[in-house]
Amino acid sequence: MTTQQKLPIVYTIRGCDACTKLMNKWNAEGIAYEERRAELDQKTYDEAISYGHTVPIVVYPDGHVEEGFEGGIGCYII
């Protein structure tokens, strides 16, 4: 995470129901975020697992990290 981060970063993988639910909810509420798909390249995957092992992983601008969505378990990425 850089000190310039302005939006929450959401690490996702294709086919993850919890990831889709989080993004659908945030889109409906007008919450801006940056999606990073962990399965698309090694660098993004490595970033994601540095924060946790269950997507969605949300990294907020203040450094706070959350795994899963609304108390539910998402998809394991390792």
A tleap script that builds the chain and sets N, CA, C and O, in Angstrom:
source leaprc.protein.ff14SB
mol = sequence {
  NMET THR THR GLN GLN LYS LEU PRO ILE VAL
  TYR THR ILE ARG GLY CYS ASP ALA CYS THR
  LYS LEU MET ASN LYS TRP ASN ALA GLU GLY
  ILE ALA TYR GLU GLU ARG ARG ALA GLU LEU
  ASP GLN LYS THR TYR ASP GLU ALA ILE SER
  TYR GLY HIE THR VAL PRO ILE VAL VAL TYR
  PRO ASP GLY HIE VAL GLU GLU GLY PHE GLU
  GLY GLY ILE GLY CYS TYR ILE CILE
}
set mol.1.N position { 0.842 -1.185 0.000 }
set mol.1.CA position { 0.000 0.000 0.000 }
set mol.1.C position { 0.881 1.239 0.000 }
set mol.1.O position { 1.852 1.323 0.751 }
set mol.2.N position { 0.538 2.185 -0.835 }
set mol.2.CA position { 1.290 3.428 -0.874 }
set mol.2.C position { 0.604 4.462 -0.002 }
set mol.2.O position { -0.579 4.344 0.315 }
set mol.3.N position { 1.366 5.479 0.380 }
set mol.3.CA position { 0.789 6.542 1.201 }
set mol.3.C position { -0.188 7.390 0.396 }
set mol.3.O position { -0.955 8.155 0.982 }
set mol.4.N position { -0.181 7.276 -0.931 }
set mol.4.CA position { -1.056 8.050 -1.796 }
set mol.4.C position { -2.401 7.371 -2.050 }
set mol.4.O position { -3.234 7.924 -2.768 }
set mol.5.N position { -2.634 6.196 -1.485 }
set mol.5.CA position { -3.860 5.454 -1.734 }
set mol.5.C position { -5.065 6.263 -1.286 }
set mol.5.O position { -5.147 6.670 -0.127 }
set mol.6.N position { -5.992 6.496 -2.189 }
set mol.6.CA position { -7.183 7.285 -1.888 }
set mol.6.C position { -8.442 6.435 -1.809 }
set mol.6.O position { -9.390 6.807 -1.117 }
set mol.7.N position { -8.473 5.307 -2.500 }
set mol.7.CA position { -9.639 4.443 -2.550 }
set mol.7.C position { -9.344 3.109 -1.873 }
set mol.7.O position { -8.191 2.682 -1.821 }
set mol.8.N position { -10.377 2.448 -1.356 }
set mol.8.CA position { -10.160 1.088 -0.884 }
set mol.8.C position { -9.747 0.206 -2.064 }
set mol.8.O position { -10.244 0.373 -3.178 }
set mol.9.N position { -8.845 -0.722 -1.813 }
set mol.9.CA position { -8.452 -1.704 -2.811 }
set mol.9.C position { -9.152 -2.997 -2.456 }
set mol.9.O position { -9.075 -3.458 -1.318 }
set mol.10.N position { -9.838 -3.587 -3.431 }
set mol.10.CA position { -10.565 -4.830 -3.222 }
set mol.10.C position { -9.905 -5.916 -4.063 }
set mol.10.O position { -9.942 -5.869 -5.293 }
set mol.11.N position { -9.303 -6.894 -3.391 }
set mol.11.CA position { -8.717 -8.041 -4.084 }
set mol.11.C position { -9.815 -9.077 -4.279 }
set mol.11.O position { -10.505 -9.443 -3.327 }
set mol.12.N position { -9.976 -9.547 -5.506 }
set mol.12.CA position { -11.028 -10.484 -5.860 }
set mol.12.C position { -10.458 -11.607 -6.720 }
set mol.12.O position { -9.316 -11.547 -7.177 }
set mol.13.N position { -11.280 -12.630 -6.927 }
set mol.13.CA position { -11.008 -13.628 -7.961 }
set mol.13.C position { -12.310 -13.885 -8.710 }
set mol.13.O position { -13.400 -13.712 -8.163 }
set mol.14.N position { -12.185 -14.295 -9.951 }
set mol.14.CA position { -13.352 -14.603 -10.772 }
set mol.14.C position { -14.120 -15.762 -10.142 }
set mol.14.O position { -13.520 -16.724 -9.664 }
set mol.15.N position { -15.433 -15.668 -10.142 }
set mol.15.CA position { -16.276 -16.732 -9.633 }
set mol.15.C position { -16.530 -16.699 -8.141 }
set mol.15.O position { -17.209 -17.581 -7.616 }
set mol.16.N position { -16.008 -15.709 -7.449 }
set mol.16.CA position { -16.207 -15.612 -5.997 }
set mol.16.C position { -17.516 -14.863 -5.726 }
set mol.16.O position { -17.639 -13.674 -6.021 }
set mol.17.N position { -18.484 -15.579 -5.162 }
set mol.17.CA position { -19.795 -15.003 -4.884 }
set mol.17.C position { -19.716 -13.837 -3.906 }
set mol.17.O position { -20.390 -12.823 -4.085 }
set mol.18.N position { -18.888 -13.982 -2.868 }
set mol.18.CA position { -18.753 -12.900 -1.879 }
set mol.18.C position { -18.153 -11.649 -2.513 }
set mol.18.O position { -18.546 -10.532 -2.177 }
set mol.19.N position { -17.201 -11.833 -3.431 }
set mol.19.CA position { -16.605 -10.684 -4.129 }
set mol.19.C position { -17.668 -9.955 -4.944 }
set mol.19.O position { -17.750 -8.727 -4.916 }
set mol.20.N position { -18.475 -10.715 -5.667 }
set mol.20.CA position { -19.536 -10.131 -6.492 }
set mol.20.C position { -20.544 -9.383 -5.633 }
set mol.20.O position { -20.968 -8.282 -5.985 }
set mol.21.N position { -20.930 -9.978 -4.499 }
set mol.21.CA position { -21.890 -9.314 -3.612 }
set mol.21.C position { -21.335 -8.006 -3.066 }
set mol.21.O position { -22.048 -7.004 -3.018 }
set mol.22.N position { -20.075 -8.004 -2.656 }
set mol.22.CA position { -19.465 -6.776 -2.133 }
set mol.22.C position { -19.459 -5.694 -3.207 }
set mol.22.O position { -19.879 -4.563 -2.961 }
set mol.23.N position { -18.979 -6.047 -4.401 }
set mol.23.CA position { -18.890 -5.028 -5.464 }
set mol.23.C position { -20.274 -4.553 -5.898 }
set mol.23.O position { -20.455 -3.364 -6.162 }
set mol.24.N position { -21.247 -5.448 -5.978 }
set mol.24.CA position { -22.612 -5.032 -6.327 }
set mol.24.C position { -23.170 -4.066 -5.294 }
set mol.24.O position { -23.791 -3.064 -5.649 }
set mol.25.N position { -22.949 -4.364 -4.012 }
set mol.25.CA position { -23.443 -3.481 -2.958 }
set mol.25.C position { -22.760 -2.123 -3.023 }
set mol.25.O position { -23.422 -1.085 -2.985 }
set mol.26.N position { -21.431 -2.132 -3.123 }
set mol.26.CA position { -20.710 -0.861 -3.168 }
set mol.26.C position { -21.073 -0.063 -4.418 }
set mol.26.O position { -21.209 1.158 -4.348 }
set mol.27.N position { -21.231 -0.731 -5.556 }
set mol.27.CA position { -21.632 -0.025 -6.780 }
set mol.27.C position { -23.001 0.619 -6.593 }
set mol.27.O position { -23.201 1.770 -6.983 }
set mol.28.N position { -23.940 -0.105 -6.005 }
set mol.28.CA position { -25.282 0.424 -5.777 }
set mol.28.C position { -25.261 1.612 -4.818 }
set mol.28.O position { -26.070 2.532 -4.941 }
set mol.29.N position { -24.331 1.586 -3.860 }
set mol.29.CA position { -24.231 2.668 -2.881 }
set mol.29.C position { -23.326 3.806 -3.338 }
set mol.29.O position { -23.172 4.801 -2.630 }
set mol.30.N position { -22.724 3.661 -4.529 }
set mol.30.CA position { -21.854 4.710 -5.051 }
set mol.30.C position { -20.502 4.782 -4.370 }
set mol.30.O position { -19.852 5.828 -4.399 }
set mol.31.N position { -20.063 3.683 -3.755 }
set mol.31.CA position { -18.763 3.648 -3.080 }
set mol.31.C position { -17.680 3.337 -4.108 }
set mol.31.O position { -17.722 2.295 -4.761 }
set mol.32.N position { -16.726 4.227 -4.249 }
set mol.32.CA position { -15.628 4.035 -5.202 }
set mol.32.C position { -14.574 3.109 -4.596 }
set mol.32.O position { -14.308 3.156 -3.395 }
set mol.33.N position { -13.984 2.275 -5.436 }
set mol.33.CA position { -12.938 1.350 -5.009 }
set mol.33.C position { -12.111 0.957 -6.228 }
set mol.33.O position { -12.504 1.197 -7.370 }
set mol.34.N position { -10.971 0.356 -5.964 }
set mol.34.CA position { -10.132 -0.177 -7.027 }
set mol.34.C position { -10.126 -1.699 -6.903 }
set mol.34.O position { -9.701 -2.242 -5.883 }
set mol.35.N position { -10.594 -2.376 -7.934 }
set mol.35.CA position { -10.586 -3.844 -7.920 }
set mol.35.C position { -9.260 -4.349 -8.468 }
set mol.35.O position { -8.765 -3.859 -9.483 }
set mol.36.N position { -8.695 -5.333 -7.785 }
set mol.36.CA position { -7.490 -6.007 -8.257 }
set mol.36.C position { -7.768 -7.506 -8.264 }
set mol.36.O position { -8.003 -8.109 -7.217 }
set mol.37.N position { -7.740 -8.095 -9.444 }
set mol.37.CA position { -8.024 -9.520 -9.603 }
set mol.37.C position { -6.778 -10.339 -9.303 }
set mol.37.O position { -5.800 -10.286 -10.048 }
set mol.38.N position { -6.815 -11.090 -8.219 }
set mol.38.CA position { -5.643 -11.810 -7.722 }
set mol.38.C position { -5.187 -12.936 -8.633 }
set mol.38.O position { -4.015 -13.313 -8.596 }
set mol.39.N position { -6.086 -13.488 -9.458 }
set mol.39.CA position { -5.697 -14.618 -10.293 }
set mol.39.C position { -5.086 -14.203 -11.635 }
set mol.39.O position { -4.657 -15.062 -12.405 }
set mol.40.N position { -5.043 -12.918 -11.920 }
set mol.40.CA position { -4.594 -12.492 -13.243 }
set mol.40.C position { -3.084 -12.368 -13.395 }
set mol.40.O position { -2.558 -12.518 -14.498 }
set mol.41.N position { -2.380 -12.095 -12.296 }
set mol.41.CA position { -0.918 -12.038 -12.399 }
set mol.41.C position { -0.282 -12.287 -11.037 }
set mol.41.O position { -0.911 -12.101 -9.995 }
set mol.42.N position { 0.949 -12.701 -11.066 }
set mol.42.CA position { 1.652 -13.101 -9.844 }
set mol.42.C position { 1.831 -11.940 -8.873 }
set mol.42.O position { 1.709 -12.125 -7.662 }
set mol.43.N position { 2.116 -10.754 -9.386 }
set mol.43.CA position { 2.330 -9.597 -8.511 }
set mol.43.C position { 1.075 -9.289 -7.699 }
set mol.43.O position { 1.154 -9.067 -6.490 }
set mol.44.N position { -0.068 -9.276 -8.351 }
set mol.44.CA position { -1.320 -8.986 -7.662 }
set mol.44.C position { -1.665 -10.105 -6.685 }
set mol.44.O position { -2.141 -9.838 -5.581 }
set mol.45.N position { -1.432 -11.347 -7.079 }
set mol.45.CA position { -1.648 -12.488 -6.178 }
set mol.45.C position { -0.784 -12.347 -4.932 }
set mol.45.O position { -1.269 -12.523 -3.814 }
set mol.46.N position { 0.498 -12.030 -5.121 }
set mol.46.CA position { 1.407 -11.874 -3.986 }
set mol.46.C position { 0.960 -10.744 -3.062 }
set mol.46.O position { 1.045 -10.868 -1.840 }
set mol.47.N position { 0.481 -9.632 -3.650 }
set mol.47.CA position { -0.043 -8.531 -2.841 }
set mol.47.C position { -1.225 -9.019 -2.007 }
set mol.47.O position { -1.293 -8.756 -0.806 }
set mol.48.N position { -2.150 -9.727 -2.642 }
set mol.48.CA position { -3.358 -10.185 -1.960 }
set mol.48.C position { -3.019 -11.093 -0.778 }
set mol.48.O position { -3.546 -10.908 0.319 }
set mol.49.N position { -2.143 -12.070 -0.999 }
set mol.49.CA position { -1.849 -12.997 0.099 }
set mol.49.C position { -0.993 -12.362 1.193 }
set mol.49.O position { -0.861 -12.924 2.281 }
set mol.50.N position { -0.414 -11.201 0.913 }
set mol.50.CA position { 0.291 -10.500 1.986 }
set mol.50.C position { -0.698 -9.923 3.001 }
set mol.50.O position { -0.317 -9.606 4.128 }
set mol.51.N position { -1.974 -9.786 2.602 }
set mol.51.CA position { -3.017 -9.261 3.482 }
set mol.51.C position { -3.912 -10.350 4.070 }
set mol.51.O position { -4.476 -10.169 5.149 }
set mol.52.N position { -4.048 -11.473 3.375 }
set mol.52.CA position { -4.929 -12.531 3.847 }
set mol.52.C position { -5.038 -13.631 2.815 }
set mol.52.O position { -4.388 -13.595 1.770 }
set mol.53.N position { -5.871 -14.610 3.126 }
set mol.53.CA position { -5.997 -15.763 2.245 }
set mol.53.C position { -7.428 -16.016 1.786 }
set mol.53.O position { -7.705 -17.033 1.150 }
set mol.54.N position { -8.331 -15.107 2.100 }
set mol.54.CA position { -9.732 -15.255 1.711 }
set mol.54.C position { -10.213 -13.967 1.073 }
set mol.54.O position { -10.265 -12.929 1.732 }
set mol.55.N position { -10.568 -14.022 -0.216 }
set mol.55.CA position { -11.114 -12.846 -0.882 }
set mol.55.C position { -12.623 -12.805 -0.668 }
set mol.55.O position { -13.221 -13.856 -0.438 }
set mol.56.N position { -13.256 -11.659 -0.731 }
set mol.56.CA position { -12.606 -10.394 -1.006 }
set mol.56.C position { -11.743 -9.928 0.166 }
set mol.56.O position { -12.076 -10.126 1.335 }
set mol.57.N position { -10.643 -9.314 -0.189 }
set mol.57.CA position { -9.777 -8.662 0.783 }
set mol.57.C position { -9.864 -7.172 0.484 }
set mol.57.O position { -9.572 -6.740 -0.631 }
set mol.58.N position { -10.263 -6.394 1.474 }
set mol.58.CA position { -10.380 -4.948 1.299 }
set mol.58.C position { -9.284 -4.284 2.118 }
set mol.58.O position { -9.167 -4.499 3.324 }
set mol.59.N position { -8.478 -3.467 1.430 }
set mol.59.CA position { -7.438 -2.683 2.088 }
set mol.59.C position { -7.878 -1.216 2.008 }
set mol.59.O position { -7.903 -0.617 0.933 }
set mol.60.N position { -8.219 -0.661 3.158 }
set mol.60.CA position { -8.694 0.713 3.213 }
set mol.60.C position { -7.516 1.689 3.210 }
set mol.60.O position { -6.405 1.315 3.587 }
set mol.61.N position { -7.747 2.934 2.788 }
set mol.61.CA position { -6.663 3.916 2.741 }
set mol.61.C position { -5.932 4.115 4.068 }
set mol.61.O position { -4.758 4.484 4.073 }
set mol.62.N position { -6.610 3.876 5.191 }
set mol.62.CA position { -5.950 4.041 6.492 }
set mol.62.C position { -5.133 2.819 6.901 }
set mol.62.O position { -4.527 2.810 7.972 }
set mol.63.N position { -5.114 1.770 6.039 }
set mol.63.CA position { -4.341 0.573 6.315 }
set mol.63.C position { -5.136 -0.573 6.912 }
set mol.63.O position { -4.634 -1.694 6.999 }
set mol.64.N position { -6.376 -0.308 7.326 }
set mol.64.CA position { -7.236 -1.355 7.881 }
set mol.64.C position { -7.543 -2.392 6.797 }
set mol.64.O position { -7.815 -2.034 5.651 }
set mol.65.N position { -7.499 -3.673 7.161 }
set mol.65.CA position { -7.730 -4.764 6.210 }
set mol.65.C position { -8.891 -5.622 6.705 }
set mol.65.O position { -8.968 -5.957 7.887 }
set mol.66.N position { -9.794 -5.975 5.787 }
set mol.66.CA position { -10.897 -6.881 6.084 }
set mol.66.C position { -10.899 -8.016 5.071 }
set mol.66.O position { -10.655 -7.798 3.884 }
set mol.67.N position { -11.177 -9.236 5.544 }
set mol.67.CA position { -11.341 -10.390 4.665 }
set mol.67.C position { -12.791 -10.820 4.685 }
set mol.67.O position { -13.453 -10.732 5.720 }
set mol.68.N position { -13.293 -11.283 3.551 }
set mol.68.CA position { -14.677 -11.730 3.460 }
set mol.68.C position { -15.620 -10.556 3.264 }
set mol.68.O position { -15.195 -9.430 3.007 }
set mol.69.N position { -16.918 -10.844 3.391 }
set mol.69.CA position { -17.913 -9.801 3.184 }
set mol.69.C position { -19.079 -10.017 4.142 }
set mol.69.O position { -19.666 -11.098 4.189 }
set mol.70.N position { -19.403 -8.983 4.900 }
set mol.70.CA position { -20.509 -8.979 5.854 }
set mol.70.C position { -20.469 -10.210 6.763 }
set mol.70.O position { -21.488 -10.862 6.990 }
set mol.71.N position { -19.286 -10.509 7.273 }
set mol.71.CA position { -19.122 -11.605 8.198 }
set mol.71.C position { -19.043 -12.984 7.562 }
set mol.71.O position { -18.808 -13.974 8.254 }
set mol.72.N position { -19.237 -13.056 6.249 }
set mol.72.CA position { -19.195 -14.337 5.552 }
set mol.72.C position { -17.823 -14.629 5.002 }
set mol.72.O position { -17.036 -13.720 4.736 }
set mol.73.N position { -17.545 -15.902 4.835 }
set mol.73.CA position { -16.260 -16.320 4.259 }
set mol.73.C position { -16.361 -16.246 2.749 }
set mol.73.O position { -17.348 -16.677 2.152 }
set mol.74.N position { -15.338 -15.699 2.150 }
set mol.74.CA position { -15.280 -15.626 0.698 }
set mol.74.C position { -14.628 -16.871 0.126 }
set mol.74.O position { -14.914 -17.987 0.558 }
set mol.75.N position { -13.754 -16.676 -0.842 }
set mol.75.CA position { -13.060 -17.771 -1.506 }
set mol.75.C position { -11.593 -17.776 -1.116 }
set mol.75.O position { -10.944 -16.731 -1.085 }
set mol.76.N position { -11.079 -18.953 -0.820 }
set mol.76.CA position { -9.657 -19.074 -0.487 }
set mol.76.C position { -8.814 -18.919 -1.742 }
set mol.76.O position { -9.183 -19.406 -2.812 }
set mol.77.N position { -7.676 -18.236 -1.607 }
set mol.77.CA position { -6.825 -18.004 -2.769 }
set mol.77.C position { -5.536 -18.795 -2.721 }
set mol.77.O position { -4.693 -18.641 -3.606 }
set mol.78.N position { -5.352 -19.651 -1.702 }
set mol.78.CA position { -4.190 -20.540 -1.714 }
set mol.78.C position { -4.633 -21.945 -1.387 }
set mol.78.O position { -3.809 -22.858 -1.343 }
savepdb mol mol.pdb
quit
